[in-house]
Amino acid sequence: MTEVEKAYVAGYVDADGSLGLQRVNRKKHGEPSKSIEYRPYICITASRKDIMEKINDMLPRKLSLWTGRNCKKGEYSKRYHTKLMGSDRKVYDICEAILPYLILKKRQAELLIEVGKMKSIHKNGKYYRDGKFNADAYEKIYEPMRDKIRRYNKENYSVVIA
């Protein structure tokens, strides 16, 4: 991405985007499992499809584009979403690229970058101790970071509304 494209994407992430860490309970054959995974994500929403397609073209990985409805004062308007999620290194790379241009979501991006560095240390993004996966230790590491990101998102929302 060029510097202008990085700034453009950062502007949309700040205004109509979301950065986060999603907790996923892994299931095996429909049965509940104790295996937990934390997946980083970047999500951007806009009301114009052409803008979302432009942003999608700027990103190093092509993202799925889908529509949803946004209820505002009893009226429904069409919304377009693009989301990059998973253990993919691209989430961290995009956060690093747009970090200098972020204002409102800078702290969330910094935390996601930190998560990416931690996950690269752990085997396959999971925490192993003595050759065995340790779900409790894994959750103790990532859950506080997830909570911080969620708290920062709520703080940003209240700043924008006020």
C-alpha positions as CSV (number, residue, x, y, z in Angstrom):
1,M,0.0,0.0,0.0
2,T,1.2,3.5,-0.7
3,E,1.3,6.1,2.1
4,V,-1.8,7.8,0.8
5,E,-3.7,4.4,0.7
6,K,-2.5,3.6,4.3
7,A,-3.9,7.0,5.5
8,Y,-7.2,6.5,3.6
9,V,-7.7,3.0,5.1
10,A,-6.7,4.3,8.6
11,G,-9.3,7.1,8.2
12,Y,-12.1,4.6,7.5
13,V,-11.0,2.3,10.3
14,D,-11.0,5.3,12.7
15,A,-14.4,6.5,11.5
16,D,-16.4,3.4,10.5
17,G,-14.2,0.5,11.5
18,S,-13.5,-1.9,14.3
19,L,-10.4,-3.6,15.5
20,G,-10.7,-6.4,18.0
21,L,-9.8,-9.8,19.3
22,Q,-12.6,-12.4,19.0
23,R,-12.7,-15.3,21.4
24,V,-13.8,-18.5,19.7
25,N,-14.6,-21.8,21.4
26,R,-13.5,-24.6,19.2
27,K,-16.0,-27.4,18.8
28,K,-15.3,-31.0,17.7
29,H,-18.1,-32.9,16.0
30,G,-20.8,-30.7,17.6
31,E,-19.5,-31.3,21.2
32,P,-18.3,-28.4,23.3
33,S,-14.6,-28.2,23.6
34,K,-12.3,-26.5,26.2
35,S,-10.1,-25.4,23.3
36,I,-10.2,-21.6,23.0
37,E,-8.8,-19.5,20.2
38,Y,-8.3,-15.7,19.9
39,R,-8.6,-14.3,16.4
40,P,-7.8,-10.7,15.5
41,Y,-10.0,-8.8,13.2
42,I,-10.3,-5.6,11.2
43,C,-13.9,-4.6,10.1
44,I,-14.9,-1.6,8.1
45,T,-18.5,-0.5,7.4
46,A,-19.8,2.1,4.9
47,S,-23.0,3.0,3.2
48,R,-21.4,3.2,-0.3
49,K,-20.4,0.1,-2.2
50,D,-17.9,2.0,-4.4
51,I,-16.0,3.2,-1.3
52,M,-15.8,-0.3,0.1
53,E,-14.6,-1.7,-3.1
54,K,-11.9,0.9,-3.3
55,I,-10.8,0.1,0.2
56,N,-10.9,-3.6,-0.6
57,D,-8.6,-3.0,-3.6
58,M,-6.1,-1.2,-1.4
59,L,-5.7,-4.0,1.1
60,P,-3.0,-6.7,0.4
61,R,-5.6,-9.4,0.8
62,K,-9.0,-9.3,-0.9
63,L,-11.7,-9.4,1.6
64,S,-15.3,-10.5,1.4
65,L,-17.8,-7.7,0.9
66,W,-21.3,-8.2,2.1
67,T,-24.4,-6.1,2.8
68,G,-26.4,-5.6,5.9
69,R,-29.0,-3.2,7.1
70,N,-28.5,-0.4,9.6
71,C,-31.5,0.8,11.5
72,K,-31.3,4.5,12.3
73,K,-34.3,6.4,13.6
74,G,-36.7,3.8,12.3
75,E,-35.3,3.8,8.8
76,Y,-33.2,1.1,7.2
77,S,-30.3,1.8,5.0
78,K,-28.1,-0.6,3.1
79,R,-24.6,-1.0,4.6
80,Y,-21.5,-2.7,3.2
81,H,-19.0,-4.5,5.4
82,T,-15.6,-5.9,4.8
83,K,-13.8,-7.9,7.4
84,L,-10.4,-9.5,7.7
85,M,-10.3,-12.0,10.5
86,G,-8.3,-15.0,11.7
87,S,-4.8,-16.0,12.6
88,D,-3.7,-14.6,9.3
89,R,-0.5,-12.5,9.6
90,K,-2.2,-9.9,7.3
91,V,-4.3,-8.5,10.2
92,Y,-1.1,-7.6,12.0
93,D,0.6,-6.3,8.9
94,I,-2.3,-4.0,8.1
95,C,-2.3,-2.7,11.7
96,E,1.4,-1.9,11.5
97,A,0.9,-0.2,8.1
98,I,-1.9,2.1,9.2
99,L,-0.7,2.7,12.8
100,P,1.0,6.1,12.1
101,Y,-2.3,7.4,10.6
102,L,-4.7,6.1,13.3
103,I,-6.0,8.6,15.9
104,L,-9.0,7.0,17.7
105,K,-8.1,3.4,17.3
106,K,-4.3,3.7,17.7
107,R,-4.3,1.9,21.1
108,Q,-6.4,-1.0,19.7
109,A,-4.0,-1.4,16.8
110,E,-1.0,-1.4,19.1
111,L,-2.5,-4.1,21.2
112,L,-3.3,-6.2,18.1
113,I,0.3,-5.8,17.0
114,E,1.5,-7.0,20.4
115,V,-0.8,-10.0,20.2
116,G,0.7,-10.8,16.8
117,K,4.2,-10.8,18.3
118,M,3.1,-13.0,21.2
119,K,1.3,-15.4,18.9
120,S,4.5,-15.8,16.7
121,I,6.3,-16.9,19.8
122,H,3.7,-19.5,20.7
123,K,3.3,-22.6,18.6
124,N,0.5,-22.0,16.0
125,G,-0.7,-19.1,18.1
126,K,-1.5,-21.4,21.0
127,Y,0.2,-21.7,24.4
128,Y,2.0,-24.9,25.0
129,R,3.7,-26.0,28.3
130,D,5.7,-29.2,28.5
131,G,4.6,-30.1,24.9
132,K,0.9,-29.9,25.8
133,F,-1.6,-27.2,25.1
134,N,-2.5,-25.2,28.2
135,A,-5.9,-23.6,27.8
136,D,-5.9,-21.8,31.1
137,A,-2.5,-20.2,30.6
138,Y,-3.5,-19.3,27.0
139,E,-6.7,-17.6,28.2
140,K,-4.9,-15.7,31.0
141,I,-2.6,-14.2,28.4
142,Y,-5.1,-13.2,25.8
143,E,-8.3,-12.5,27.7
144,P,-7.0,-9.3,29.4
145,M,-5.8,-8.0,26.0
146,R,-9.3,-8.7,24.5
147,D,-10.9,-6.8,27.4
148,K,-8.6,-3.8,27.0
149,I,-9.4,-3.6,23.3
150,R,-13.2,-3.8,24.0
151,R,-12.8,-1.1,26.7
152,Y,-10.9,1.2,24.3
153,N,-13.6,0.7,21.7
154,K,-16.3,1.7,24.2
155,E,-14.3,4.8,25.2
156,N,-13.9,5.8,21.5
157,Y,-17.6,5.4,21.0
158,S,-18.5,7.7,23.9
159,V,-16.0,10.3,22.7
160,V,-17.6,10.4,19.2
161,I,-21.2,10.5,20.5
162,A,-20.4,13.3,23.0
